[in-house]
Amino acid sequence: MTDHRKPRAPRSTRRKAVLISAWVLTVAVLLGGATFGYVYFKLNGNLSSVDVDAKLGTNRPDDADNGSMDILVLGSDSRSGDNRKLGGGNQESGARSDTAMVVHLYEDRKKASIVSIPRDTMVSRPACKQENGTTAPAAQRVMFNSAYTTGGPACSIKTVEQMSGMRIDHFVEVDFSGFKDLIDQLGGVEVTTKKAIHDKDSHLDLKAGTHRLNGEQSLGLVRTRHGVGDGSDLGRIQLQHTFIKALLDQVKSVGVLSNPTKLYRLADTATSSITTDNDLASVSDLTDLAKSVKGISSKDMQMVTLPVTYDTSDGNRVIPLESQANQVWAALKADQPIPKSALKGSAGDKTKDARDAAEAPSDQPR
């Protein structure tokens, strides 16, 4: 059967994601019961997709063929449209990959590992096709987030595949304002801050204690760089991991699947805010994903930062620790948990101030 849906290029108003690995799993859960009649077609029409296959070509890593699935979830720092109103970040028209996470779903679909790639990581970027049809030559020592600017999600995928030797099965991108709306519709997310967090850039002002964060506060928490740790992207990633756990626990606790009206509103918001590759761009595809991951809870998710060290030539940049990073990718290719030894000595594992700044309910002592 021919698919007559026209893939829509991602618009700048749909290109900011924060906490996207949580979102892709959340969307899958929310869609679990929405597969009938008008609801199906309405939600299906909300989805945007990008055809990345032509830009990726055939020179790619082999599929592991062990039943696992790897999804690259991306966000960009565009602030146009509704996203611009929310403030912070880059106010320029160009977009960069502000957040990148590789979500590895294990063969049994009972657990997942998430590897965050700091946007300031210095990498070798492969040649990438650009939107104007030309090819950008390969480049050495460029920031990871510049791959998105160069060639969109396909270039980000190619860069991750070159770094990891892993084949990426799908990508998902979620927008900034949609994330805010989802949190508000969920009734907020509960997080405990062990220390006061103040960051005027992300509009965040929290005292130490337990808070139920609304959408805008949640965005402030996961975007703050100067409020915790050493002010780098590494500290922000630690907060993102904490919030992902809290968000997933919140989705499971509010009983949305037993409330059709609430389920529809949440699913409508979620599907209006994501862009995927063509092979994942339908409610039926996302429903299949829902059925396979609905048993995964925050306790079943291993969340790490790609092992890196500060760049001696520029303290604002990081470079991968090759040996440890290879252990991470090798474990995922073999569908195995990431060994703790892979994280030893990583700057991302040393951001204790950020780890101690907040915790999800599931992390709190009983």
N, C-alpha and C positions, 0 to 999 in steps of 0.2 A: 504494500500500500504506500502510495506517495504521501509524504508529509507536506501539506500545503502551508504550514505555518511559516511565516517569513522571519528568519532570525533577525532580531533587532540589536543593533550595536549598543553597548552600554553607554548611557548618557551620563554627562558629568554630574547630574543631580542624583545618580544612583551609584556613585563610585566611592563611597567612604564606608569602610567597615571597621568596626571595633568589636572584638570578641567574636570573630566570625566562626571560629571552629565551634563555639557553643551554638551559634546561630544555625549552622547547617544541621546539627543534630536536633536542635529545637524545632526547626522547620519540619524535619522528618517526623518527629513525634506529633506535631500539630496536625500533620496531614494524614495521620493514621486512619481517621474516620471520615475524611472528606473525599469520597471517591464516587459520588453519585450525581446524576442529573445536572441541574443548573450550577450547583456548587462546583462540580468538577470543571465544567467549561469556563466558569467565571475565574476560578483560581488558575486554571491552565493559561487563560489569556493574560493573566497578570505577569507571567514569567517572561524574562528576557534571556536571550541566549546569544552566544558568540561561536562562530565556526572557527575553531583553532587548528583543526587537522591539517589544512592546506599550509599553514604557516609553520607547523611543526615538522613537516616532511617525514621521511622514513628513517633518517639516521637518529634513532632513539634507542634507549636501553630496552632490552628484552623484558617482556612481562614476567614477573616472578612465577606466575601460574601456580600459586599455592592457595588460592582462595581468598587472599587478603585484598584490601582495596586501599589505595592512597589518593587522598584528595588534597589539592593545594587550595587553601582558602586565603583570599586576598582582600586587602582594602587599599584605598588610595587617599591621599591627603588633599583632594580637591575640595574646595569650599564654595562651590557655586550653588545657586538655587537655594533650597531649604537648608542645605548643609552649611552654607555661608552664614546664615542667620544664627547658627549655633555657636559660631565663633571658634577661635583657636586655630592653630596649625597654619599651613601655607595658604595665603590669600591669593596666590597667583593662579592663572587660568590652567596651567599645566598640572597634571596629576602624577603622583608617584605612589609606589606601593608602600603605604604607611604601615601595614601590618601583613605579615605572611606566616602562615602556619601549615605544616604538613600534618594532616590527620591520617593516621594509619589505623584502619579497622582490621582487626585480626580475623583469621579464617573462621573462628567459632562465633564471631560477632558478639562476644560476651565482654570484650574489653577493647580499649583503644589507647594508642600513644599519640601525643601531640608534640611536635618539635617546632618551636618558634624560631624563626630566623630574624635576628636583629636587622633592622632596615639599614643600619650604618655598617654592615659587614662588608669588607672589601673582598671582591670576588673577581674571577675571570668570567666575562660574559661572552657567550657564543655569538656568532653572526645571527642577526634577527631581521625578519621582514618587517617593514614599517607600514603604517597606514597608507602612505602615498605610493606604495608599490615598490619602493627601492629597498635595498638590503643594507642595513647598518653593519659594518665590519665588526669582527670580534674585538673585544677590548680587554685590557688587563688592568687590574687594580681600580675597579669602579665600585661604587656602592651598590649593594644588592637592589635597593629600591629604584635605582635608575633603569633597571631592566624594563620595568613597567612603562616608564616614560618613553623608552626607546621603541618598544614593539608591543605594548599592551600585554594582556595575560599570556599570550603564546610565548613571548620572550621571557616572562617570569618562569613559565613552565620549563622552557629549554634551559634556563640558567639553573634551576633546581635539579633538573635531570643531569646536567653536567657536573654539578657539585656532588650529587649523591650516588649517581649510577643507578638510580631507581626510576622506573617508569611511572609517571603520574597518570592516574586513570581519569580523574575529573578535576575541574576547578569550580569554585564558588566565590562570588563576590557579593557583598551586602552593603547597603548604604547606611549612612550615618543617622539621618533623621528617622528612617524606618526602625532602626534599633531603639531609638528613644521612645517611639510610639509603642513598640512591643513591651518594653519594660513598664511603661505606664499602664498598659492594658492588663498586664500580669498583676498589677497592684504593688509594684516595687519589688526590690530584692534586698534581703537582709544580709548585711555584712558588719562585722565587728572591726573597728579600727583600734589598734592597741596604742597608737600614738595619734596626736592631732595632725591633720593633713591640711595644709594651706597652700594653694597654688592659684594665683590670680590668672595665669594663662589658661588654665582649664576650668576656671570659675568654680573651684572646689574649696570649701571651707568646712571641715568636719572636726569636731572635738573627738577625743578618744572615747570609745564606747560603741554600743550596738546601734545601728541605724537601719531603717528601711529606706533605701535610696530610690528616688523616683528616676525617670528616664534621664533627665538632664544631669542629676547628680551621679548616676551610674556612668554616663559618658565622661564626666569629669574625673571619676576615679580611675577609669581604665586608660585615660589619655594623659594623666599627670606624669610629668617627668621631673619637675623641680620640687615636688612635695615630698618625695621619699628617696631613700638611697643616695646614690652619687649624682643624681640628676641626669642620668643617661637613659637610653632606651632599655637597658637591661633591667633597671628597677621597674619600669613601666610594665615590662613583660611579666614580672613576678606578680604584680597586681592583677594583670589580665588573667593569669592562671587561677588566682584566688577567686576572681569574679565569675569565671566560667563555671567553677564548681558550684558556687552559690546560685547561679542562674539555672543550671540543670536541676538542682535540688528544688528550686522554686517551681519550675515547670511541672515537675512530678508531684508536687505537694498541693497545687491548686485545683487539681481534678478537672482540667479543661476537657478531657475526653468524655466526661459525663455531662457536660454542659454544651449542647450543640450551638447555642447562640454565641457563647464565649469562644468556642473552638473556631467558629466561622470568622469572627472578627480578628482573632489572632492569626489564623491562616491567611486571611485576606491581606493583612498588613505584611506578613512575612513574605508571601509570594510576590507582592508588589515591590519588594525591596531587594530581591536577589537577581543576579545574573549568573548563568552557568554555561558550561559547554553544551553543545547540541544534544549529546547523548544523555544528559541529565535534566533536560529542559521540559519536563512534563510532570504533571501531578502523579501520573502512574509510576514514573521512574522514581520520584521522591517518596511515593508511598512504599515502593519496594524497599527503598533504603530505610524507611520508617520501621517496617516489619523486621528488618534485620538488626537494627540497633536499639530497639525500644527497651531492651533489658539493661542497657549500659547506664550506670549511675556515675556520679562523680568519683566514687571510691574505685571504680573500675578504669579510671583514666590516668595514665602516666603522663605528666606534663613536664617537659624539659625545655631548656633553651639550648640551641646549637652551641656546642663547646667552642668558646672563643677566648681570645686574649686581647688586651688593648694594643693597638698599633703603636709601636715605639716612635714612628715618624709623625703620628697625629693622634693625640690622646682622645680625640672625639670620634675615632673610628675603632673598629675591632676587626680582627682577622681570625679565621677558623683555626682551631688547634687540630692539625691534620690527622694525627693519630687517633685522638678521641672522637673527632667527627666521623672518621671512618668506622669506628666501633658502633656509633649510633646508626649510621646507614646500613651497615652490615647486619645488625640485629633486626632492623625492620625488613630488609630484603629476605631474611630467613624467617620472618614472622615470629620473632622472639622479642621478649621484653628488652628494653634498653638497659644494659648493665650499669650499675652505679659507678664502676671504674671509669666509664666514658665521660663522666661529669667532673672528675677530680681535677682540680687546677683550673677550671673554667672560670672566667670572670663572671659569667652569668650565674654560676653557682655560689659566688661570693657576695652577692648583693643581699646580705643578711638584713640590713636595715629595711629593705623593701619587703622581704619575706615576713619580717616581724611587724610590718605596719598594719596588716589587716588579715582577717581570716574569715573563711566561709563557715556557716553553721555546722557543717559536717566535720570541720577541723577543730571545733571548740570542745574543750573538755566537758565531759558529762558529769 
